[in-house]
Amino acid sequence: MRAVTISEPGGPEKLQWTEVPDPQPGPGEVLIDIAASAVNRADVLQRRGFYPPPPGAPEYPGLECSGRIAELGEGVEGWSVGDEVCALLAGGGYAERVAVPAAQLLPVPADVDLEEAAGLPEVACTVWSNVVMVGRLQADELLLVHGGAGGIGTHAIQVGKALGARVAVTAGTQERVDKCRELGADIAINYREEDFVEIVKAEGGADVILDVMGAKYLDRNIDALAFDGRLVIIGMQGGTKGELNIGKLLSKRCSVAATNLRARPVDNKATIIAAVREHLWPLIEQGAVRPIIGRRVPMSNAAEAHRALEDSQVFGKLLLTVG
């Protein structure tokens, strides 16, 4: 089969579409013929040498995919060869085939095409586990999402609205701000021109903040929280080390959580997958939440896709298709 390998850490040109050995499904795994994968910021970090795959995961990038089951490993029940599925991966999505634990599979939702489904697993599991399972977002609360125009952001807007919350987002251009409003954001802030802290505080503060920036926004996020607010950090685009003012947290009775998804054990991911399938998949099948696909690129041109993501040229998800 063919896969996108990383010849050495560096720029997008280090991604090579090349022949590699076929994967084999182990006990409890299925083999998927991949229709599409999707590009995530974590893939860029891996390409640059900063985010190696966890032990046992394929070396190729790709944290999600969609396709058809080609083979069942020993002990797999509830799935059949030929089933159309999408999957959360620890790696290996940039390929024609991948072996994945059956516990990390989801059926392709009704009225979502097979390629589009590749853009769901990572954002669905990230948003649901952090906004709902960790952040405990409730109806009528205010959710602030940084990076509202990206894959996670566009999904979080829809999930927040579907749960009856108000949603505020930050984005970097007026065009992206306007698109976030069209998607349902109640408050859309151009962070290059406006102070998100003052705008959110004027609304009473954010009850939940989903943050991809990390250190750069840490203190400002605390300022923007409402009393009993919850800050959930899922990214480090703005650095890894910041100063945390415990006095501010105490005075507001706030909490800070930091999570990742890729390195979790399979049983932990299975818990998230089960919650997503039970609670979020019906919202997708009802049309309240939908995959937002900004662009599709042939997987053999993965370098082009990485350049587009790094240049913020895509609203929503960027798919890599296997044609």
Secondary structure, DSSP 4 states (H G I P E B T S, - for coil): -EEEEESSSSSGGGEEEEE-PPP---TTEEEEEEEEEE--HHHHHHHTTSSPPPTTS-SS--SEEEEEEEEE-TT--S--TT-EEEEE-SS--SBSEEEEEGGGEEEPPTT--TTGGGGSHHHHHHHIIIIIIIT---TT-EEEESSTTSHHHHHHHHHHHHTT-EEEEEESSHHHHHHHHHHT-SEEEETTTS-HHHHHHHTT-EEEEEES-GGGGHHHHHHHEEEEEEEEE---TT-S-----HHHHHHHT-EEEE--STTS-HHHHHHHHHHIIIIIHHHHHTTSS---EEEEEEGGGHHHHHHHHHTT--SSEEEEE--
